[in-house]
Amino acid sequence: MLTERQRLILNAIIDDYIRSAEPVGSRSISKRQDVGFSPATIRNEMSDLEEQGYLEQPHTSAGRIPSHKGYRYYVDHLVPLNTLKPVEMRELKAFYAEKLNVMEQVIQHASGILSHMTNYTSILLGPEVFHTSLRHFQLLPLNETTAVAIIVTNTGQVENKTVDIPPGISISEMEKVVNLLNSKLVGVPIYQLKSRLYTALGQEMEKHVSHFEDAMKVLDKALDNESDQRLYLSGATNMLNQPEFKDVEKVKHILDLLEETPTLLKLMTPVPGAPEMQVRIGTENDHEAFANCSLITATYAIDGEALGTIGILGPTRMEYARVINILDILSKDLTVMLTQRFK
C-alpha cells in the first residue's frame, strides 16, 4: 500500500515522464507546485518506490522512470477524469454531428479522429465482425486440380476464392470434407472459422478423410480472408514519432504485427463480462512485439450488446488520462449514433 506522499510523487514522476520521455530526478519534482517536498525527501521516497517495483533507474546516475507496475497503479488509482480541453470536446462533439449514414463511413471517420487527436495508432473493429457467421460452405470443382470455394454468410454476403486441389484427393473426398465442415461450423462467426477449423473439425477429418492433411490445407486457404474490411487502422506510422521507437527494428516488429489481421482481431475482440474500458500495459498484451506498448480499448453497443471495439495503441509512456477520456466519450457517442441511425 502506498502512502499519500508516495502516490503524489509517483503521479508527478509519471506526469513528467509522459511529457519529456526523459528520466525524472528529485530536483525537478521538488520544483512542482503540487508536490512541496524537499529533494532529499523525494529521493528517499523514490528509492522506496523503486524497491517496491513502481519505478526503474535506467542508469546509475540518471533519474527514475515508471515501470509497468507503476503505470498499472497510475491507471488503476491515479488517472484523473474529465481532463479534456474545450477544443477537444468540441472536436469530439463535431464527430457526433456528422451526417454519416453508412456504417463503414462512421467507423472509418471515428478511426481517423482518434489517431489525429492522440497522435497514436487507432484500431477499430466494425460491428460485422461479431454478427457475421457461416451459413453455408461449398466447393465447386472447375477441373481435376482447381475448385471455387464459396462462403455464404448469415447476412447474405457471398465470397468466393479459387483454390488448388492437391493430387490424390478425389471429388467424393472433397464432398465429404465440405459436408463435415457444414455440419460442424455453420453458425460460427466468420472471424473464428480458421481457428475452429482445427479445434472442431480436425479430429473428425482425420477419422473420415484419407488425405487429411492435404484437405485441411485446402480449407485453410479457402477460409483465409486476406482483405478483412471489418478492421480499421489509422495512424500506424505515428509510432515513428515516439522517442522510444527510434530503433527501426523495434518499430518494424510492431508495424508487421499491425498487418496481421487475426492477431489484431484477437486483441480487439471483447471478452464477455470484461469491463467496457480496458488498459493493457506492456507484457499484459501477451505479444512480444507489444512489450513496450500499451493498448487501451473501449466497446460500443446497441441495447447493451457489444457491437465492436475502438482502441488506441501507443508507447507505455502514453497520455493515459487523455486517451481514456477520449475513448470514453467517443465510444458512448458511437453507441448513441449507431442506435439512432442503424438500429
LUMTOR-496933 format. One record per residue (C-alpha): x, y, z. Coordinates in steps of 0.02 Angstrom, whole numbers, always signed. Example, Ala and Ser with C-alpha at 12.3 -4.5 7.8 and 13.67 -1.06 7.14 Angstrom:
residues 2
       xx       yy       zz
     +615     -225     +390
     +684      -53     +357
//
This chain:
residues 343
       xx       yy       zz
       +0       +0       +0
      +72     +169      -50
      +67     +317      +67
      -18     +477      +10
     +154     +557      -14
     +215     +411     -120
      +58     +421     -225
      +86     +607     -253
     +269     +582     -301
     +231     +433     -415
      +95     +533     -501
     +215     +681     -527
     +353     +568     -597
     +235     +484     -721
     +165     +654     -769
     +339     +724     -805
     +400     +568     -894
     +248     +563    -1009
     +287     +741    -1062
     +477     +732    -1076
     +520     +550    -1112
     +674     +581    -1003
     +715     +503     -832
     +645     +612     -692
     +754     +675     -548
     +707     +728     -372
     +755     +910     -402
     +633     +933     -547
     +493     +852     -445
     +529     +966     -295
     +501    +1119     -406
     +322    +1069     -445
     +194    +1171     -350
      +83    +1019     -319
     +220     +921     -228
     +301    +1036      -96
     +434     +915      -28
     +623     +938      -21
     +735     +848     -148
     +805     +741       -6
     +632     +683      +48
     +584     +647     -132
     +745     +548     -161
     +705     +437      -11
     +528     +406      -73
     +591     +372     -249
     +710     +240     -179
     +565     +158      -87
     +456     +162     -242
     +597      +84     -343
     +619      -52     -211
     +433      -90     -221
     +441     -104     -411
     +346      +53     -460
     +500     +144     -530
     +656      +95     -625
     +826     +178     -642
     +893     +155     -820
    +1069     +215     -772
    +1156     +236     -604
    +1171     +425     -617
    +1002     +450     -703
     +832     +491     -629
     +689     +366     -622
     +561     +310     -748
     +396     +219     -715
     +393      +29     -725
     +246      -66     -797
     +189      -93     -617
     +199      +95     -589
      +92     +129     -743
      -33       -2     -686
      -51      +82     -516
      -69     +251     -602
     -206     +187     -718
     -299      +97     -579
     -288     +232     -444
     -223     +400     -505
     -289     +438     -680
     -394     +598     -673
     -563     +601     -763
     -642     +740     -865
     -475     +819     -911
     -510     +861    -1093
     -494    +1040    -1153
     -647    +1131    -1225
     -571    +1125    -1401
     -553     +935    -1387
     -731     +917    -1325
     -792    +1018    -1475
     -694     +906    -1595
     -774     +751    -1521
     -948     +826    -1525
     -921     +877    -1706
     -900     +692    -1746
    -1070     +655    -1671
    -1149     +794    -1775
    -1080     +723    -1940
    -1219     +664    -2056
    -1145     +494    -2097
    -1274     +364    -2146
    -1161     +221    -2198
    -1092     +120    -2053
     -924      +96    -2137
     -904     +285    -2153
     -944     +309    -1969
     -813     +183    -1914
     -679     +249    -2033
     -713     +428    -1979
     -701     +379    -1794
     -535     +291    -1828
     -464     +447    -1911
     -520     +562    -1770
     -440     +450    -1638
     -269     +444    -1722
     -275     +631    -1760
     -320     +682    -1583
     -199     +567    -1492
      -53     +554    -1617
      -54     +368    -1581
     -118     +220    -1684
     -305     +188    -1684
     -380      +15    -1712
     -568      -10    -1733
     -673     -166    -1755
     -832     -140    -1853
     -996     -220    -1796
     -998     -351    -1935
     -855     -448    -1857
     -966     -510    -1716
    -1128     -537    -1811
    -1072     -615    -1975
    -1070     -804    -1965
    -1060     -950    -2086
    -1224    -1005    -2165
    -1155    -1121    -2298
     -990    -1177    -2373
     -973    -1252    -2548
     -829    -1314    -2654
     -863    -1320    -2841
     -732    -1414    -2946
     -676    -1322    -3103
     -564    -1465    -3158
     -457    -1601    -3077
     -337    -1477    -2996
     -439    -1321    -2953
     -605    -1278    -2871
     -702    -1125    -2817
     -732    -1110    -2630
     -895    -1017    -2593
     -936     -945    -2421
    -1113     -885    -2387
    -1142     -786    -2227
    -1297     -761    -2122
    -1308     -582    -2189
    -1320     -646    -2368
    -1143     -598    -2416
    -1060     -717    -2539
     -872     -733    -2553
     -780     -846    -2673
     -600     -895    -2699
     -509    -1012    -2818
     -408    -1147    -2728
     -292    -1284    -2787
     -341    -1466    -2757
     -187    -1573    -2715
     -158    -1729    -2820
     -238    -1886    -2749
     -393    -1805    -2673
     -549    -1865    -2764
     -711    -1768    -2791
     -801    -1884    -2671
     -673    -1850    -2535
     -691    -1662    -2558
     -881    -1681    -2545
     -855    -1773    -2381
     -743    -1631    -2321
     -873    -1500    -2366
    -1013    -1597    -2280
     -908    -1613    -2121
     -870    -1427    -2122
    -1053    -1379    -2142
    -1107    -1499    -2004
     -980    -1428    -1880
     -954    -1245    -1922
    -1120    -1173    -1982
    -1165    -1029    -1865
     -984     -997    -1813
     -930     -814    -1830
     -827     -787    -1987
     -677     -720    -1891
     -669     -882    -1789
     -681    -1003    -1936
     -495    -1035    -1961
     -460    -1068    -1778
     -615    -1178    -1759
     -566    -1272    -1916
     -430    -1362    -1818
     -515    -1375    -1648
     -689    -1428    -1704
     -653    -1515    -1868
     -477    -1584    -1858
     -512    -1749    -1769
     -666    -1788    -1875
     -568    -1756    -2034
     -429    -1870    -1978
     -555    -2011    -1950
     -651    -1997    -2113
     -534    -1921    -2244
     -384    -2019    -2307
     -287    -1866    -2368
     -323    -1773    -2206
     -176    -1650    -2205
     -197    -1601    -2388
     -384    -1573    -2364
     -350    -1462    -2212
     -231    -1356    -2316
     -367    -1331    -2446
     -492    -1274    -2314
     -363    -1164    -2229
     -333    -1074    -2394
     -520    -1064    -2434
     -560     -983    -2266
     -416     -860    -2269
     -497     -688    -2277
     -349     -584    -2332
     -444     -420    -2354
     -540     -405    -2192
     -639     -244    -2209
     -706     -255    -2031
     -541     -195    -1958
     -495      -12    -1974
     -322      +57    -1939
     -265     +239    -1937
     -100     +322    -1894
       +9     +166    -1894
     +162     +270    -1936
     +130     +382    -1784
     +238     +255    -1693
     +388     +328    -1784
     +361     +495    -1695
     +387     +421    -1522
     +562     +433    -1445
     +550     +252    -1382
     +536     +188    -1559
     +686     +267    -1643
     +753      +89    -1658
     +694      +41    -1832
     +693     -146    -1795
     +581     -121    -1643
     +457      -19    -1746
     +464     -144    -1889
     +403     -284    -1775
     +258     -176    -1717
     +210     -122    -1894
     +221     -302    -1954
     +103     -356    -1815
      -20     -218    -1861
      -38     -304    -2031
      -84     -471    -1952
     -274     -466    -1951
     -301     -624    -1845
     -186     -558    -1708
     -273     -389    -1704
     -445     -473    -1702
     -391     -575    -1551
     -326     -419    -1462
     -479     -315    -1501
     -621     -441    -1478
     -719     -400    -1318
     -712     -532    -1182
     -885     -572    -1111
     -902     -498     -937
     -747     -389     -953
     -755     -202     -915
     -808      -89    -1059
     -641       +3    -1045
     -481     -100    -1037
     -300      -44    -1020
     -164     -171    -1061
      +12     -114    -1019
     +170     -190    -1094
     +176     -378    -1071
       -9     -382    -1023
      -40     -380    -1212
      +26     -560    -1224
     +130     -521    -1378
     +317     -491    -1381
     +306     -354    -1513
     +192     -253    -1398
     +302     -273    -1243
     +341      -86    -1244
     +166      -31    -1294
       +0       +0    -1208
     -168      -40    -1286
     -324      +48    -1221
     -491      -16    -1287
     -674      +28    -1262
     -829      -59    -1329
     -980      +19    -1413
    -1150      -63    -1409
    -1334      -64    -1456
    -1461     -113    -1322
    -1320     -165    -1207
    -1245     -289    -1333
    -1063     -255    -1380
    -1052     -223    -1567
     -870     -175    -1586
     -714     -105    -1507
     -616      +55    -1526
     -436      +59    -1468
     -276     +160    -1458
     -103      +83    -1468
      +47     +185    -1411
     +203     +175    -1304
     +190     +129    -1119
     +234     +314    -1093
      +60     +356    -1153
      -53     +501    -1105
     -167     +381    -1014
     -286     +510     -939
     -315     +598    -1105
     -334     +439    -1208
     -452     +358    -1082
     -562     +513    -1079
     -565     +525    -1270
     -608     +340    -1290
     -742     +351    -1156
     -831     +495    -1244
     -810     +427    -1421
     -869     +251    -1377
    -1027     +324    -1297
    -1055     +437    -1448
    -1035     +287    -1564
    -1162     +190    -1462
    -1290     +331    -1473
    -1256     +365    -1658
    -1269     +182    -1712
    -1426     +157    -1607
    -1511     +308    -1686
    -1457     +281    -1866
    -1436      +95    -1894
    -1545       +3    -1770
//
